[in-house]
């Protein structure tokens, strides 16, 4: 081909159709054209790095590898130059002259099968270069191959009718792409605009990116480095710059994996919980990259919703660079990333909790709601998340906490149930009658004092094969307890229970003598399918018309002086006995948090005091 000869090629109809699709449909955000061009330039220079180790006679061998961008506002051009492998004449025809040259027809056929939607086909064909035509009405490519004796070529196209190739004067190795911007995209010749795009999408590309002579990408892609090569100061700087962290991170997870999917990740757990600081629900803080090029800063489905508080970067070379946001959640690769990374993060928290329990306790106090949300919503990880829970129990000192693993390790050999009670505070729980029988038998009870804990234990159900059971519910099977002092006979117990059931009517489902109580006269037990006080209060807060008829099982303590006196007075002083019966029920409901209206209770108390005073 002589220097004066210009080859002209007309696009076939199907290629024109495909070009129109790429420009108008394939990408929903035209900003990504620069990401595509920089990514191609980076890939081309990676090839040069490889060739320098395997080939001889490389054009311009040893030259600095970088990407430069020059802007001309008056001419409305954006020029990107790389020092990559460049292209020969045949490669220009093959790579730029025939879109998706290996499968243009197959691309269009698959497009018809998907009902005209290109989303599922993105990344399957090499069409990234053509995103340039979203912002340019003409594109020139000047290219010189790395091979000695290669031609100096210029390729030009309007992206509509066809393209032309001609030979030009001496060029350095690589490619120079000149975008002649259309009227709607003239702002891409503004330095601030281009710098913003580089920092957003290409800040971690492994070669210097020079904009008007100044390097833009100063921060390294730490997630691709070996952990031993990164200092604490570099981690902190990366967290605050790349992750926009306003605090210091509590924990970090830096790992690489090859199976079942290639992953390089750097994840940080922040020091402060923004949702607790009044900022409302935060968006996910882990960005998704492919070979150091940003795919999505806030990808949906990359991590479970409950992990939205963590920040960092996930890079997967297996992910198509052009995967769209619309198909992200349907991608099997993204689902694999979700599974692998979430499990790694949970393992990291478990390891850190063991290594430094005090530090984890402080962290847990700020972020426990996220773990509990995960137990209620993330079925795949709920058992692993349960190990991260911390709580006080009847066997810990006030302020000290333990885990479910600790609890199970202390269980008696014959114990098959994990006992717990939900309440407002430790003091409120221990002031009631529920815990005393378990303490007397050396059975540990977990104290859950968060408003959401009811839903957490309902979602969990069991831990380590041991069922979680509320001691507020009826049906706990307790062994006999050796006690001293007077007690009612079986006949007397039966008579008192019958008397109470008759007097209390529909207020109780049944009355029985039991083994639970030690120091209290009665206890109100909620049926297994009944609402707890916490759930009732939440329902009432959400619906002012909510009504729930409280029905409980009443269990009496045959050894308590008040019950023994009631047994005597039900015949000798029936008027007082009836007042006491009703008062015992109300007292039990108050302890259970189930008494909504105390007006009758107060009037009855006054009557009882009058009678007591004679």
ROMI-783879 format. One record per residue (C-alpha): x, y, z. Coordinates in steps of 0.1 Angstrom, whole numbers, plus 5000, padded with zeros to 4 digits. Each point is the difference from the previous one (the first is absolute). Example, Ala and Ser with C-alpha at 12.3 -4.5 7.8 and 13.67 -1.06 7.14 Angstrom:
% ROMI-783879
512349555078;501450344993;
% end
This chain:
% ROMI-783879
500050005000;501650334989;500050325022;497450174978;497649704999;497050015022;498049685004;496350055004;497749745015;496250015003;498449845030;497649714992;496450055010;500249775030;503150185012;498350344997;497149855020;502449875027;501850345002;496750185005;499249755028;503450055017;499750384999;496450035010;499049695020;503049805013;501250275025;497550195021;502750255013;502150174973;502650105027;501449644997;501650064966;503250135016;500149705024;499849774969;502850184981;502350015031;499349645007;500949904964;503250215002;501049845033;499449654985;502150094970;503050115022;499749695022;500649814967;503150214995;501349915034;499649634992;501650034966;503050185014;500749685020;499549764971;500750184967;502950194983;500050294976;497150185016;499350354987;501050275026;500949735026;500650145034;498050314995;497950115030;496549855000;497350265007;496750134988;499750364990;496950224994;500050334982;497050234997;499250284975;496850195009;500150214969;500449714976;497749795024;502449705000;501149755026;503249814991;501149695018;503449854994;501549675012;503449834996;498549654995;500449744973;498350204973;498449854969;501049894965;497950074970;498349665002;499450045037;498350344994;497749854975;499349705022;499650185034;498650344990;498649944965;497849715009;498250035033;499949685020;501849854970;499849655014;496350005005;498150304986;497349784985;499849795031;499750315021;497050124980;498449665000;500349985038;498650355003;496949894982;499749705024;500150235030;497250224987;502250284990;501750065033;503850024999;500549975037;500849635001;502550034971;502250285014;503649885003;499649714977;501250194969;502850264997;498050314996;501550235027;501950224976;496850104983;498650175031;502250294988;497250074974;497650095028;502050335004;501750044966;498850054965;503449904986;502849795015;503649984987;502449725011;503850054993;501849675005;503449854997;500549635008;502849875024;501449794972;503150144982;499250124965;496450065008;497950274982;499050345014;496250014995;497050225005;496549855003;497050234999;496249955003;496850195006;498549695016;497249994975;501049944963;503449835002;503750075006;503250084981;503749915006;503050194987;503849995007;501550315017;503350135012;502249845027;498149915032;501249865034;498949655010;496449995013;496850174992;498650365000;496350045000;498550344991;496450055008;498350294982;497250075025;496550064990;498150315011;498249825029;503349875013;502250314997;500550015038;502349694998;502750244988;499950175034;502949895023;497849985032;497549784983;502649754986;502050005033;496849915019;499349714977;503649875003;499850025038;496749835001;500549714975;503849964994;501750135031;501749675006;501249914965;503649865003;501650264977;500350385005;497150194985;501250354990;497450274994;501550314984;503449895013;498949945036;499549655015;496549935012;500149655014;502350035030;498449745023;501149644995;497749704997;500949875035;497649704996;502349854974;503150035021;501349745025;499050085036;503650005010;500750284976;497450245014;500650215031;497350105026;500350364988;499349904964;496949805011;498750295020;500650254971;498349774976;497049965023;499650375004;500750094964;498649724979;497349895024;499250355012;500249895036;499750295025;501349805029;502649735006;499149644990;499449755028;500949694979;501149924965;500049694978;502649984972;499949684980;500349834966;498349694988;500049804967;497149765006;497149994994;500650344985;503150234998;499750275027;502350275014;498350185028;500850275026;497150055024;499950235030;497650005030;499750365011;500650145034;496650175003;496549914989;498550274978;496549875004;500350045038;501250364995;496750104984;501049984963;497249754992;500549684981;503350004982;500749874965;502549724994;503650125002;501949724981;500850094964;500349734973;503050004976;501349794972;503750014995;500350335019;497250164979;496950115018;496849814990;497650155026;500750215032;496949865017;499149674984;496749845011;500349645009;503749995004;499649965038;497049925022;498050315011;501149965036;503650064990;499350354987;502250155028;503349864987;502150194975;502749894975;500749854966;499349674983;501849934968;499249694979;501849944967;497349744992;497350274998;499150144966;501250364999;496750114984;497649835023;497150245005;498350105032;496849854988;501549654997;502250025031;497749835024;499249724974;503649934994;501249665013;503550145004;498750285022;498149755021;503249805004;501850325011;497250075025;500349655015;503849995002;500550355013;497250005026;501349675015;503650145001;498850325018;498149805026;503049775006;502150325004;497750135027;500049675018;503849985000;500350365012;497449955028;502149715013;503350184997;498950325018;496649955018;500150355015;500550184967;497349784983;497650085029;500450374993;499649954962;497049775006;498350265021;499950244970;499249754972;498049725016;496850104982;501649914966;500949655013;496549955013;498550124967;502249744983;498649725022;496550104991;500650054963;503049804988;499149645003;503349874985;502050185027;497750015030;501749715019;503550154995;498750345010;498549865032;503549945013;500650384999;497150085024;501050125035;497750035030;499949995038;498649695018;499049895035;503549875005;501950314988;500750315021;498250314990;501750154970;501849684990;498949824969;500549664984;499149824968;497649714991;503149794996;501050095036;496549925013;499949664983;503449925014;498650055035;496849814996;499349705022;500449664984;496349935002;499050354987;498650004965;498550355000;501550354999;497950225023;499650374995;497850295010;499350324981;499650315022;500850375002;503149975022;501949755022;498450175031;496549974986;500549634991;501549915034;497350185020;497449774985;499149645010;501249834968;503749955006;499949885037;499149634992;502849974975;502550165022;499049775029;500749704977;503350144986;498550054965;501450304981;497650254985;500950244972;498950365004;498950164967;499450375006;499850144964;496650084985;500849794969;501249695020;496649844999;500249984962;503649895001;499449695022;496849924980;502150004968;502849805015;497949735017;503049805011;503750015004;502449704998;497049765000;498650155032;496650164999;499650365012;497150035024;498550305018;499549945037;497050234998;498249734981;498249705016;501449664995;503550025014;500749665015;501950055033;501249735024;498749995036;501750225024;500749905036;498450265022;499650055037;497050145019;496249954998;498249944968;496449934989;499049644995;499049884965;496450025010;500450365013;501950104969;497249864978;497350195021;501850334998;500649974963;496349924995;499050305021;502350244981;498849874966;496450065010;500750355013;502250114972;497849854972;501150084965;503050205012;502049685002;500149694979;500949775029;501450015036;502549755012;502549935028;503550004986;503749965007;501250334986;499650235029;502250045030;499450345016;496950134980;496449895006;498849994964;501250034964;498250084967;501249784971;499350084964;498849724978;502649874974;498050184972;499350315021;501550344994;502850125023;499750345018;502650154976;498149894969;496750135014;501550345008;501550024965;496649914984;498350265021;502650264990;499349924963;496249985003;498150215026;497049784994;501949685007;498349795027;501249675013;498049815027;502649895025;499649645011;502749845021;500649685020;500350075037;502549795020;499950015038;502749935026;498549765025;502950085025;499350385001;498450145031;497550204980;498749704981;499749805032;498150285016;497750024969;499449635004;498750065035;498050324994;498149894969;497549855024;500650195032;500150354983;498749964965;499650384993;503750075007;501049684982;498350114968;501750345002;503449835005;499349764971;499550294976;502950195014;502349704996;499249994963;500650374995;503349985018;501049714978;498950204969;502050315012;503149785004;499449864965;499550354985;496549904989;497850235021;498650284978;497650175024;500850025037;497050205012;498149705014;503349875016;500350335019;496449995013;500449645011;503350085017;498250285020;497349755010;502549755012;501950265020;496850115016;499249655011;503649945012;499750315022;496749885014;
% end
